[in-house]
Amino acid sequence: MPKILVVDDDRHTRLLLDRLLARSASVSLAGDGAEARRLFAAGDYNLVLMDQRLPDANGIDLLREFRAQRPQLVGILMTGFAEVRDAVAAVREGLFDYLTKPFDDLEALEAVIGKALELDRAYREIDGLRARLADNAGLPVLIGRSAAMERVLGQLRQVAGLDTTVLLEGESGTGKDLAARLIHALSGRADKPFLEVNCGGLPESLLESLLFGYEKGAFTGASQATAGYFEKADGGNLFLDEIADMSPKLQSSLLRVLQDHSFMRIGSTQSRRADFRLICATNRPLLAEVKAGRFREDLYYRIAVVSLTLPPLRSREGDVVALATHFLDRYNAKFGKACGPFTPAAMQALEGARWEGNVRQLQHCIERAVALHAGGPVDSMHLFPEGAPAQSPRETATVTGAGLSYQDARAEFERDYLQRLLDATGGNVSEAARLSGIPRQNFYVKVKRWGLSLKNDT
């Protein structure tokens, strides 16, 4: 059961929250700052509910103190209407949310607490991921806990030890190069060379000489005999990226090499042999290229002995934040910064973005955010300074509520409702808040939590 610390000097509020949460959580109660500090030091809490005004402490300051000890602590501030401005500022610093007292809607209160606990679970899963990455230091990093990615990772591990040709398919930016490196690292050839060639980035003649090698004087500029990648990859793995872009002539040449792993350097009549395992990748469905007459059918069946498809990021539900956190750690180390953690609004914006460029686009987004951010919590405005990204097709499809829990459907409705109000008022927060009947500061915090675009923040 999750552990929740409730800090409030009002006895009735403490009892109310204890009764509300006791069925699904282990609840600790504190009536002042001193007791809260003692309990916090003794327990690993998933959530802290903190009153703004305590007899011996300021709630926001106490939460800052706790977050200094545990930067990923999920906290909710309980405040009166007169203190909303301070609460909004605290949310911008990384506080999960604030609640105004008295609590008029206990159902909404439970929903907010449920979302806060989900965020804590996400943070803890990310910490577990960091530990696993540390244990597997040196291996190429393919991060994913989604069903789609777990399935592919299992297939990669299974095929890595088999000395057979592998074809990796998937959209640009899905990590096909990392998958190829992981196959090499887990294979019996890991201590031998791993060579990579991008077939789409080289002219035919240059690609041919790079693969086959050449003898001295074979062409203008061939000043000395040079071994090609077929030779250099002997005993190891050869990775041909964007294989669909290979010319028909080289497709025919590659097919002959794969018959018995024999070849000749350009300008030579001496046959050579090399023992390498071939891994190929393409961002276009290769069977469709075969049907269109752009790729040899016999070569396709030769290289697609085992065919694996890397899923696009939009179908990897739950992986975006874990990937983003990995890149956050990487660029913090690279730039010598201390940015993070992601605020709830940032996590919501990350999960809602389309990511047409997949993992590569996400990586560049985090790199830019860390490079430009001075430090501290990373909010949606740091990730998307130009405004909130468009919703992903997956999220758009779930707005109807089909297949969602009640809490998730309610959250989808709130986000859609707020966006419609902002669209109708041209992004005017004051007017949108007036139409909704929600206090302006409360409305503003909800908008920032969802990462919605503000064209005219007045």
C-alpha positions as CSV (number, residue, x, y, z in Angstrom):
1,M,0.0,0.0,0.0
2,P,1.3,3.5,-0.7
3,K,2.4,5.6,2.3
4,I,0.8,9.1,2.6
5,L,1.9,11.8,5.1
6,V,-0.9,14.3,6.0
7,V,0.3,17.5,7.7
8,D,-2.4,19.8,9.0
9,D,-3.0,21.6,12.3
10,D,-6.8,21.2,11.9
11,R,-7.8,17.9,13.6
12,H,-11.0,17.6,11.5
13,T,-9.1,17.9,8.3
14,R,-6.7,15.2,9.4
15,L,-9.5,12.8,10.4
16,L,-11.3,13.5,7.2
17,L,-8.3,12.6,5.1
18,D,-7.5,9.6,7.3
19,R,-11.0,8.1,6.8
20,L,-10.9,8.9,3.0
21,L,-7.5,7.3,2.4
22,A,-7.2,4.6,5.0
23,R,-8.8,1.9,2.8
24,S,-6.2,2.2,0.0
25,A,-3.1,3.7,1.8
26,S,-1.1,3.7,4.9
27,V,-1.7,7.2,6.4
28,S,0.5,9.1,8.9
29,L,-0.8,12.2,10.5
30,A,1.1,15.3,11.8
31,G,-0.3,18.4,13.3
32,D,2.7,20.7,13.0
33,G,6.1,21.1,11.3
34,A,8.1,19.4,14.0
35,E,6.0,16.2,13.9
36,A,6.1,16.3,10.1
37,R,9.9,16.4,10.0
38,R,10.1,13.5,12.5
39,L,7.7,11.3,10.5
40,F,9.3,12.2,7.1
41,A,12.7,11.3,8.4
42,A,11.5,7.9,9.5
43,G,9.4,6.9,6.5
44,D,9.6,6.7,2.7
45,Y,6.4,8.4,1.7
46,N,4.8,8.2,-1.7
47,L,2.9,11.4,-1.2
48,V,2.8,14.3,1.2
49,L,-0.4,16.4,1.7
50,M,0.8,19.6,3.4
51,D,-1.2,22.5,4.9
52,Q,0.0,25.9,3.9
53,R,-0.3,27.4,7.4
54,L,1.2,25.5,10.3
55,P,1.7,26.7,13.9
56,D,5.5,26.4,13.6
57,A,6.2,26.4,9.8
58,N,5.2,27.5,6.4
59,G,3.8,24.6,4.3
60,I,5.5,25.6,1.1
61,D,8.9,26.1,2.8
62,L,8.5,22.7,4.5
63,L,7.7,21.0,1.2
64,R,10.8,22.7,-0.3
65,E,12.8,21.3,2.6
66,F,11.5,17.8,2.0
67,R,12.0,18.0,-1.7
68,A,15.6,19.1,-1.1
69,Q,16.1,15.7,0.6
70,R,14.0,13.8,-2.0
71,P,13.9,15.8,-5.3
72,Q,11.2,13.5,-6.7
73,L,8.9,13.8,-3.7
74,V,5.3,14.2,-4.9
75,G,3.6,16.9,-2.8
76,I,0.2,18.5,-2.7
77,L,-0.4,21.8,-0.9
78,M,-3.7,22.4,1.0
79,T,-4.4,26.1,1.1
80,G,-7.1,28.7,1.6
81,F,-8.3,30.9,-1.3
82,A,-6.3,33.9,0.0
83,E,-3.1,31.9,-0.5
84,V,-3.7,30.6,-4.0
85,R,-1.0,32.9,-5.6
86,D,1.7,31.3,-3.4
87,A,0.3,27.8,-4.3
88,V,0.5,28.6,-8.1
89,A,4.1,29.6,-7.7
90,A,4.8,26.4,-5.8
91,V,3.3,24.3,-8.7
92,R,5.6,26.1,-11.1
93,E,8.5,24.9,-8.9
94,G,7.5,21.3,-9.3
95,L,4.7,20.8,-6.7
96,F,2.2,18.3,-8.1
97,D,-0.9,20.3,-7.3
98,Y,-2.7,22.3,-4.7
99,L,-6.2,21.9,-3.1
100,T,-8.3,24.7,-1.7
101,K,-10.0,24.2,1.6
102,P,-12.7,23.4,2.6
103,F,-13.0,20.4,0.4
104,D,-16.3,20.6,-1.5
105,D,-15.8,17.7,-3.8
106,L,-14.4,14.6,-2.2
107,E,-14.6,12.6,-5.4
108,A,-12.4,15.2,-7.1
109,L,-10.0,15.2,-4.1
110,E,-9.6,11.4,-4.5
111,A,-9.0,11.8,-8.2
112,V,-6.1,14.3,-7.6
113,I,-4.6,12.1,-5.0
114,G,-4.8,9.1,-7.3
115,K,-3.0,11.0,-10.1
116,A,-0.3,12.1,-7.6
117,L,0.3,8.5,-6.6
118,E,0.6,7.5,-10.3
119,L,3.3,10.1,-10.6
120,D,5.1,8.7,-7.6
121,R,4.9,5.2,-9.2
122,A,6.4,6.6,-12.4
123,Y,9.3,8.2,-10.6
124,R,10.1,5.0,-8.7
125,E,10.0,3.0,-12.0
126,I,12.4,5.5,-13.4
127,D,14.7,5.0,-10.4
128,G,14.5,1.3,-11.0
129,L,15.4,1.8,-14.7
130,R,18.5,3.8,-13.6
131,A,19.6,1.0,-11.4
132,R,19.2,-1.6,-14.2
133,L,21.1,0.7,-16.6
134,A,23.9,0.9,-14.1
135,D,24.0,-2.9,-13.8
136,N,24.2,-3.2,-17.6
137,A,26.8,-0.5,-18.1
138,G,28.5,-0.9,-21.4
139,L,25.5,-2.4,-23.2
140,P,23.7,-0.3,-25.8
141,V,20.6,1.3,-24.2
142,L,17.2,0.3,-25.6
143,I,14.7,1.6,-23.0
144,G,11.1,0.5,-22.8
145,R,8.6,-1.1,-20.4
146,S,5.7,-1.0,-22.9
147,A,4.3,-4.4,-24.1
148,A,5.4,-3.5,-27.7
149,M,9.0,-2.8,-26.6
150,E,9.3,-5.7,-24.2
151,R,8.3,-8.0,-27.0
152,V,11.0,-6.6,-29.3
153,L,13.7,-6.7,-26.6
154,G,12.9,-10.3,-25.9
155,Q,13.2,-11.1,-29.6
156,L,16.5,-9.3,-29.9
157,R,17.9,-11.2,-27.0
158,Q,16.7,-14.4,-28.4
159,V,18.2,-13.9,-31.9
160,A,21.5,-12.3,-30.7
161,G,23.0,-15.7,-30.0
162,L,21.9,-17.2,-33.3
163,D,24.4,-16.9,-36.1
164,T,21.8,-15.8,-38.7
165,T,21.0,-12.7,-40.8
166,V,18.7,-10.2,-39.2
167,L,16.5,-7.5,-40.8
168,L,15.4,-4.6,-38.6
169,E,12.5,-2.6,-39.9
170,G,10.9,0.5,-38.5
171,E,10.3,4.3,-38.9
172,S,13.3,6.7,-38.8
173,G,14.4,7.4,-35.2
174,T,13.0,4.2,-33.6
175,G,16.5,2.9,-32.6
176,K,17.4,0.4,-35.3
177,D,21.1,1.2,-35.0
178,L,20.9,0.6,-31.2
179,A,19.1,-2.7,-31.8
180,A,21.9,-3.8,-34.1
181,R,24.5,-2.8,-31.6
182,L,22.6,-4.7,-28.9
183,I,22.5,-7.8,-31.1
184,H,26.3,-7.5,-31.5
185,A,26.9,-7.0,-27.8
186,L,24.9,-10.0,-26.8
187,S,26.2,-12.3,-29.5
188,G,29.1,-14.7,-29.5
189,R,30.9,-12.2,-31.8
190,A,30.9,-9.4,-29.3
191,D,34.7,-9.4,-29.0
192,K,35.1,-9.0,-32.8
193,P,34.5,-6.0,-35.0
194,F,31.1,-4.3,-35.4
195,L,31.1,-2.2,-38.6
196,E,28.3,0.0,-39.7
197,V,27.6,1.5,-43.2
198,N,24.7,3.8,-44.2
199,C,23.8,2.6,-47.7
200,G,21.6,5.7,-48.3
201,G,24.2,8.3,-47.6
202,L,26.9,7.2,-50.1
203,P,27.1,7.1,-54.0
204,E,27.1,3.7,-55.5
205,S,30.8,3.7,-56.5
206,L,32.0,4.8,-53.0
207,L,29.7,2.3,-51.3
208,E,31.1,-0.5,-53.5
209,S,34.7,0.3,-52.7
210,L,33.9,0.7,-49.0
211,L,32.3,-2.8,-48.9
212,F,34.6,-4.7,-51.2
213,G,37.9,-2.9,-50.8
214,Y,40.2,-2.2,-53.7
215,E,43.7,-2.9,-55.0
216,K,46.3,-0.2,-55.7
217,G,45.6,1.5,-59.0
218,A,42.1,0.1,-59.3
219,F,40.8,3.6,-60.0
220,T,42.0,7.2,-59.8
221,G,43.1,7.9,-56.3
222,A,43.6,4.3,-55.2
223,S,47.1,4.9,-54.1
224,Q,47.3,1.7,-52.0
225,A,45.5,-1.6,-51.5
226,T,42.7,-1.2,-49.0
227,A,40.5,-3.9,-47.3
228,G,36.8,-3.4,-47.4
229,Y,34.2,-3.8,-44.7
230,F,33.5,-7.4,-45.8
231,E,37.1,-8.2,-44.9
232,K,37.3,-6.0,-41.8
233,A,34.2,-7.5,-40.3
234,D,35.6,-11.0,-40.4
235,G,34.5,-12.8,-37.2
236,G,32.1,-10.0,-36.3
237,N,28.9,-8.3,-37.3
238,L,28.4,-6.0,-40.4
239,F,25.4,-3.6,-40.1
240,L,24.0,-2.2,-43.4
241,D,21.6,0.6,-42.5
242,E,19.0,1.8,-45.0
243,I,19.5,-1.3,-47.2
244,A,16.5,-0.3,-49.3
245,D,18.5,2.6,-50.8
246,M,21.2,0.2,-52.2
247,S,21.4,0.3,-56.0
248,P,20.3,-2.7,-58.1
249,K,23.9,-3.4,-59.1
250,L,25.1,-3.5,-55.5
251,Q,22.0,-5.6,-54.5
252,S,23.1,-8.2,-57.1
253,S,26.7,-8.0,-55.8
254,L,25.7,-8.4,-52.2
255,L,23.5,-11.4,-53.1
256,R,26.6,-13.1,-54.6
257,V,28.7,-12.4,-51.5
258,L,26.0,-13.9,-49.2
259,Q,26.0,-17.1,-51.3
260,D,29.3,-18.3,-49.7
261,H,30.8,-15.2,-48.1
262,S,33.4,-14.9,-50.9
263,F,34.2,-11.7,-52.8
264,M,37.0,-9.9,-54.7
265,R,38.4,-6.5,-54.1
266,I,37.9,-4.0,-56.9
267,G,40.7,-4.4,-59.4
268,S,41.6,-7.9,-58.2
269,T,41.1,-11.4,-59.5
270,Q,41.8,-13.1,-56.2
271,S,38.8,-14.4,-54.3
272,R,38.7,-13.8,-50.6
273,R,36.5,-15.1,-47.9
274,A,35.2,-13.6,-44.6
275,D,33.0,-14.9,-41.8
276,F,30.7,-12.1,-40.8
277,R,27.1,-12.0,-39.7
278,L,24.9,-9.5,-41.6
279,I,22.4,-7.2,-39.9
280,C,20.3,-4.9,-42.2
281,A,17.9,-2.1,-41.4
282,T,15.4,0.0,-43.4
283,N,12.9,2.7,-42.6
284,R,10.7,1.5,-45.5
285,P,8.8,-1.8,-45.5
286,L,11.1,-3.9,-47.6
287,L,8.5,-6.4,-48.8
288,A,6.6,-3.4,-50.3
289,E,9.8,-2.4,-52.0
290,V,10.1,-5.9,-53.5
291,K,6.5,-5.7,-54.8
292,A,7.2,-2.3,-56.3
293,G,10.2,-3.7,-58.2
294,R,12.8,-1.6,-56.3
295,F,14.4,-4.4,-54.3
296,R,15.4,-7.9,-55.4
297,E,13.1,-10.6,-54.1
298,D,15.9,-13.2,-53.8
299,L,18.0,-10.8,-51.8
300,Y,15.1,-9.9,-49.6
301,Y,14.6,-13.6,-48.6
302,R,18.3,-13.9,-48.1
303,I,18.6,-11.0,-45.6
304,A,15.1,-11.4,-43.9
305,V,15.8,-14.8,-42.3
306,V,14.8,-13.1,-39.1
307,S,12.8,-9.9,-39.5
308,L,12.0,-7.7,-36.5
309,T,10.1,-4.4,-36.5
310,L,11.0,-1.6,-34.0
311,P,7.7,0.0,-32.9
312,P,7.2,3.8,-33.3
313,L,7.1,5.9,-30.1
314,R,3.3,6.5,-30.5
315,S,2.6,2.8,-29.9
316,R,5.0,2.5,-26.9
317,E,2.6,3.6,-24.2
318,G,4.4,4.5,-21.0
319,D,7.9,4.7,-22.5
320,V,8.1,8.4,-23.3
321,V,8.8,9.7,-19.8
322,A,11.3,6.9,-19.1
323,L,13.2,7.7,-22.3
324,A,13.0,11.4,-21.6
325,T,14.4,10.9,-18.1
326,H,17.3,8.8,-19.5
327,F,18.1,11.6,-21.9
328,L,17.8,14.2,-19.1
329,D,20.4,12.3,-17.0
330,R,22.7,12.0,-20.1
331,Y,22.6,15.7,-20.9
332,N,22.9,16.8,-17.3
333,A,26.1,14.8,-17.2
334,K,27.3,16.1,-20.6
335,F,26.6,19.8,-19.8
336,G,27.4,19.7,-16.1
337,K,23.9,20.8,-15.1
338,A,21.3,19.8,-12.6
339,C,18.0,20.0,-14.5
340,G,15.0,18.1,-13.2
341,P,12.9,16.4,-12.3
342,F,10.1,16.8,-14.8
343,T,7.0,18.6,-13.5
344,P,3.6,16.9,-13.9
345,A,2.8,19.4,-16.6
346,A,6.0,18.4,-18.5
347,M,5.3,14.7,-18.2
348,Q,1.8,15.3,-19.5
349,A,3.1,17.3,-22.4
350,L,5.8,14.7,-23.2
351,E,3.2,11.9,-23.3
352,G,0.8,13.9,-25.4
353,A,3.2,14.9,-28.1
354,R,3.1,13.2,-31.5
355,W,6.9,12.5,-31.9
356,E,6.8,12.0,-35.6
357,G,10.6,11.7,-35.4
358,N,10.3,9.1,-32.7
359,V,13.1,8.6,-30.1
360,R,15.5,10.7,-32.0
361,Q,13.2,13.7,-31.9
362,L,12.5,13.2,-28.2
363,Q,16.3,13.0,-27.6
364,H,16.9,16.3,-29.4
365,C,14.0,17.9,-27.5
366,I,15.5,17.0,-24.1
367,E,19.0,18.0,-25.2
368,R,17.7,21.5,-26.2
369,A,15.8,21.9,-23.0
370,V,18.8,21.0,-20.8
371,A,21.1,23.2,-22.8
372,L,18.8,26.3,-22.4
373,H,17.5,25.7,-18.9
374,A,19.5,27.1,-15.9
375,G,18.6,24.2,-13.6
376,G,15.8,22.9,-11.3
377,P,12.4,21.4,-12.3
378,V,11.8,21.0,-16.0
379,D,8.3,22.3,-17.0
380,S,6.5,22.0,-20.3
381,M,7.5,25.6,-21.2
382,H,11.2,24.4,-21.1
383,L,10.4,21.5,-23.4
384,F,8.1,23.3,-25.8
385,P,8.8,27.1,-25.7
386,E,6.8,27.5,-28.8
387,G,3.7,26.2,-27.1
388,A,2.1,22.8,-26.3
389,P,2.6,20.1,-28.9
390,A,-0.3,18.6,-30.8
391,Q,-1.9,15.5,-29.2
392,S,-0.8,12.1,-30.4
393,P,-3.2,10.0,-32.4
394,R,-3.4,7.5,-29.6
395,E,-4.5,10.1,-27.1
396,T,-6.9,11.7,-29.5
397,A,-8.5,8.3,-30.0
398,T,-9.1,7.8,-26.3
399,V,-10.9,11.1,-25.7
400,T,-14.2,9.4,-26.2
401,G,-13.5,7.4,-23.0
402,A,-13.6,4.0,-24.5
403,G,-11.5,1.6,-22.5
404,L,-10.6,4.2,-19.9
405,S,-11.0,4.1,-16.2
406,Y,-13.5,6.7,-14.8
407,Q,-10.6,8.8,-13.5
408,D,-8.8,8.8,-16.8
409,A,-12.0,9.6,-18.7
410,R,-12.7,12.5,-16.4
411,A,-9.1,13.8,-16.9
412,E,-9.5,13.5,-20.7
413,F,-12.8,15.5,-20.5
414,E,-11.1,18.2,-18.4
415,R,-8.2,18.7,-20.8
416,D,-10.6,18.8,-23.8
417,Y,-13.0,21.2,-22.0
418,L,-10.2,23.6,-21.0
419,Q,-8.7,23.6,-24.6
420,R,-12.1,24.3,-26.1
421,L,-12.5,27.3,-23.7
422,L,-9.1,28.6,-24.6
423,D,-9.8,28.2,-28.3
424,A,-13.2,30.0,-28.0
425,T,-11.6,33.0,-26.1
426,G,-8.4,33.2,-28.2
427,G,-6.3,32.0,-25.3
428,N,-7.6,34.7,-22.9
429,V,-7.3,33.0,-19.5
430,S,-9.4,35.5,-17.6
431,E,-12.3,35.2,-20.0
432,A,-12.0,31.4,-20.2
433,A,-12.0,31.2,-16.4
434,R,-15.1,33.5,-16.2
435,L,-17.0,31.3,-18.7
436,S,-16.1,28.1,-16.8
437,G,-16.9,29.5,-13.3
438,I,-13.5,28.4,-12.1
439,P,-11.4,31.0,-10.2
440,R,-8.7,32.4,-12.5
441,Q,-5.7,31.2,-10.6
442,N,-7.2,27.7,-10.3
443,F,-8.0,27.8,-14.1
444,Y,-4.4,28.9,-14.8
445,V,-2.9,26.1,-12.8
446,K,-5.1,23.5,-14.6
447,V,-4.1,24.9,-18.0
448,K,-0.3,24.7,-17.1
449,R,-0.7,21.2,-15.6
450,W,-2.1,20.0,-19.0
451,G,0.5,21.9,-21.0
452,L,-2.1,23.8,-23.0
453,S,-1.2,26.7,-25.2
454,L,-1.8,30.3,-24.0
455,K,-1.8,32.7,-26.9
456,N,-2.8,35.7,-24.7
457,D,-2.0,35.1,-21.0
458,T,-4.0,38.0,-19.5
